[in-house]
Amino acid sequence: MIDFSFTDEQRALRELAREFAQNEIAPRAAEYDRQSRHPSDILEKAHEVGLMNMTVPEEYGGADLGMLETCLVSEELAAACSGIGTAIIANTLALAPLLLAASPTQLKQHVVPLCRGPNLAALCMTEPQAGSDVGAIRTTARLDGDHYVINGTKTLIDNGGVAQSYCVFASTDPGQGVRGISAFVVPADLPGVSVGKHEDKMGQRAINTSEVIFEEVLLPIENRIGSEGEGFSIFLEALSRNKPWIAAAAVGVAGAALAEATKYAQEREQFGRPIASFQAIQFKLADMAIKIEGARLLTWHAAWLVDQGLRHASPSAIAKCYASDVAMEVTTDAVQVFGGYGYVKEYPVEKMMRDAKAFQLYMGTNEIQRYLIAQDLVR
Ligand SMILES: Cc1cc2nc3c(=O)[nH]c(=O)nc-3n(C[C@H](O)[C@H](O)[C@H](O)COP(=O)(O)OP(=O)(O)OC[C@H]3O[C@@H](n4cnc5c(N)ncnc54)[C@H](O)[C@@H]3O)c2cc1C
């Protein structure tokens, strides 16, 4: 049986997120975008109302909610600003390796204090020479007595430089490729951890994205998450479980672009009538709506599979890939509906188009998603 209705709690959470997004984020989104500013004050409020750390179990300081609830919130926040929305929800991804593989003692030590305040975690995999090809990472964790010594540079790290805790993937067995990767939790204030270049991004500029550098960082052996060599499978599973909320954010941006385009089409007159009366514009709006509806359903289905503990790797990749492609197409169409004004910063749709692009790139590019989907088909 298929039931598309939400519980009262899910409806209330969605309403809370919508109000928060419209009151706290939307009025300041353009300013944060322009200044590429970390939204620490908004994060404080988001933490206060319970919109951070949603998937962390209550005993470790989170809200103990599912991926579907995270998607409902993510769509609403991203409709106001996907950079700020991602900053608020990014802990869900960065803490996922710990929730998957850390011991109760590690969770108490690293997750509980983080969830007490508007603190951030960041997931560090990408390196200058290793993006899609994760097996090429050069960051090493060398065992020396009861410590690991971490050396390497991570790049393009969301919440890099503003996070209190890093989930770092490093090679404990260089030469073994992905089989040599292990996961570690690294407090940001350890000697040898520093912040490199702040990335001046095209879109999603309100989330801090930076290089993070590890130089001779002495890390207690107890900070390893899971066994040596288990890092890559932990990473893949963490990403797969988190793709639905990224897809939901893409849906949020696309939905906001459609709303703006529909409103503008009814107000803007050319040839003596609103442009919304031209079938070319109507069909464009209709196509945008069709794509968004399809992307949202794929997203909720993937989230539901994650929550049920059912196989979700391919459905999550499909949702992320499709929703991000839809966000790019729909925001581009929204700019087209606005005509020349769509291209200037006075109107909101150019930011949406810039923001949408990121969804096709992170959490694995859409080429990599297609590779994962095809692998599942031909296996
Ligand atoms: C805004 C933003 C935030 C990010 N946040 C984080 C973060 O928090 N943590 C983190 O670890 N990383 C993060 N990243 C990095 C992101 O995960 C990588 O950019 C991504 O994995 C791609 O790696 P790359 O940029 O090195 O591109 P490359 O891997 O060099 O790819 C370049 C192009 O080649 C294609 N390509 C590569 N290999 C193949 C293949 N086998 N088949 C077909 N096509 C291929 C890619 O799809 C892409 O189009 C972020 C990136 C961005 C843009």
The ligand as an SDF file (V2000), in Angstrom:
LIG
                    3D

 53 58  0  0  0  0  0  0  0  0999 V2000
   30.3090   23.5830   -3.5090 C   0  0  0  0  0  0  0  0  0  0  0  0
   31.1080   22.3630   -3.2730 C   0  0  0  0  0  0  0  0  0  0  0  0
   31.1540   21.8140   -1.9890 C   0  0  0  0  0  0  0  0  0  0  0  0
   31.9090   20.6720   -1.7400 C   0  0  0  0  0  0  0  0  0  0  0  0
   31.9790   20.1680   -0.4810 N   0  0  0  0  0  0  0  0  0  0  0  0
   32.7870   19.1080   -0.2140 C   0  0  0  0  0  0  0  0  0  0  0  0
   32.9390   18.6310    1.1300 C   0  0  0  0  0  0  0  0  0  0  0  0
   32.3240   19.1310    2.0710 O   0  0  0  0  0  0  0  0  0  0  0  0
   33.7870   17.5900    1.3400 N   0  0  0  0  0  0  0  0  0  0  0  0
   34.4950   16.9920    0.3330 C   0  0  0  0  0  0  0  0  0  0  0  0
   35.2280   16.0590    0.6100 O   0  0  0  0  0  0  0  0  0  0  0  0
   34.3640   17.4300   -0.9470 N   0  0  0  0  0  0  0  0  0  0  0  0
   33.5490   18.4730   -1.2470 C   0  0  0  0  0  0  0  0  0  0  0  0
   33.4170   18.9460   -2.5300 N   0  0  0  0  0  0  0  0  0  0  0  0
   34.2150   18.3390   -3.5830 C   0  0  0  0  0  0  0  0  0  0  0  0
   33.4160   17.4750   -4.5270 C   0  0  0  0  0  0  0  0  0  0  0  0
   33.0410   16.2830   -3.8800 O   0  0  0  0  0  0  0  0  0  0  0  0
   34.2560   17.2480   -5.7780 C   0  0  0  0  0  0  0  0  0  0  0  0
   34.3510   18.4850   -6.4430 O   0  0  0  0  0  0  0  0  0  0  0  0
   33.6870   16.1950   -6.6950 C   0  0  0  0  0  0  0  0  0  0  0  0
   33.7830   14.9250   -6.1100 O   0  0  0  0  0  0  0  0  0  0  0  0
   34.3920   16.1510   -8.0470 C   0  0  0  0  0  0  0  0  0  0  0  0
   35.7690   16.1060   -7.9010 O   0  0  0  0  0  0  0  0  0  0  0  0
   36.6710   17.1370   -8.7330 P   0  0  0  0  0  0  0  0  0  0  0  0
   36.1430   18.4980   -8.4830 O   0  0  0  0  0  0  0  0  0  0  0  0
   38.0840   16.8710   -8.3920 O   0  0  0  0  0  0  0  0  0  0  0  0
   36.3940   16.8010  -10.2410 O   0  0  0  0  0  0  0  0  0  0  0  0
   37.0890   15.6330  -11.1020 P   0  0  0  0  0  0  0  0  0  0  0  0
   36.9710   14.3450  -10.3840 O   0  0  0  0  0  0  0  0  0  0  0  0
   38.4210   16.0880  -11.5440 O   0  0  0  0  0  0  0  0  0  0  0  0
   36.1090   15.5910  -12.3500 O   0  0  0  0  0  0  0  0  0  0  0  0
   36.1730   16.5300  -13.4230 C   0  0  0  0  0  0  0  0  0  0  0  0
   35.1020   16.1170  -14.4350 C   0  0  0  0  0  0  0  0  0  0  0  0
   35.3810   14.8060  -14.9320 O   0  0  0  0  0  0  0  0  0  0  0  0
   34.2860   13.9390  -14.6870 C   0  0  0  0  0  0  0  0  0  0  0  0
   34.7840   12.6080  -14.3660 N   0  0  0  0  0  0  0  0  0  0  0  0
   35.7440   12.2470  -13.4660 C   0  0  0  0  0  0  0  0  0  0  0  0
   35.9100   10.9250  -13.4480 N   0  0  0  0  0  0  0  0  0  0  0  0
   35.0210   10.3990  -14.3310 C   0  0  0  0  0  0  0  0  0  0  0  0
   34.6790    9.0880  -14.7570 C   0  0  0  0  0  0  0  0  0  0  0  0
   35.2910    8.0070  -14.2520 N   0  0  0  0  0  0  0  0  0  0  0  0
   33.7190    8.9360  -15.6890 N   0  0  0  0  0  0  0  0  0  0  0  0
   33.0880   10.0250  -16.2070 C   0  0  0  0  0  0  0  0  0  0  0  0
   33.3520   11.2960  -15.8480 N   0  0  0  0  0  0  0  0  0  0  0  0
   34.3110   11.4860  -14.9150 C   0  0  0  0  0  0  0  0  0  0  0  0
   33.5390   14.5540  -13.5070 C   0  0  0  0  0  0  0  0  0  0  0  0
   32.1980   14.1370  -13.4450 O   0  0  0  0  0  0  0  0  0  0  0  0
   33.6900   16.0360  -13.8220 C   0  0  0  0  0  0  0  0  0  0  0  0
   32.7450   16.4160  -14.7670 O   0  0  0  0  0  0  0  0  0  0  0  0
   32.6350   20.0630   -2.7990 C   0  0  0  0  0  0  0  0  0  0  0  0
   32.5570   20.6000   -4.0940 C   0  0  0  0  0  0  0  0  0  0  0  0
   31.8090   21.7340   -4.3350 C   0  0  0  0  0  0  0  0  0  0  0  0
   31.7440   22.2950   -5.7150 C   0  0  0  0  0  0  0  0  0  0  0  0
  1  2  1  0
  2  3  1  0
  2 52  2  0
  3  4  2  0
  4  5  1  0
  4 50  1  0
  5  6  2  0
  6  7  1  0
  6 13  1  0
  7  8  2  0
  7  9  1  0
  9 10  1  0
 10 11  2  0
 10 12  1  0
 12 13  2  0
 13 14  1  0
 14 15  1  0
 14 50  1  0
 15 16  1  0
 16 17  1  0
 16 18  1  0
 18 19  1  0
 18 20  1  0
 20 21  1  0
 20 22  1  0
 22 23  1  0
 23 24  1  0
 24 25  2  0
 24 26  1  0
 24 27  1  0
 27 28  1  0
 28 29  2  0
 28 30  1  0
 28 31  1  0
 31 32  1  0
 32 33  1  0
 33 34  1  0
 33 48  1  0
 34 35  1  0
 35 36  1  0
 35 46  1  0
 36 37  1  0
 36 45  1  0
 37 38  2  0
 38 39  1  0
 39 40  1  0
 39 45  2  0
 40 41  1  0
 40 42  2  0
 42 43  1  0
 43 44  2  0
 44 45  1  0
 46 47  1  0
 46 48  1  0
 48 49  1  0
 50 51  2  0
 51 52  1  0
 52 53  1  0
M  END
$$$$
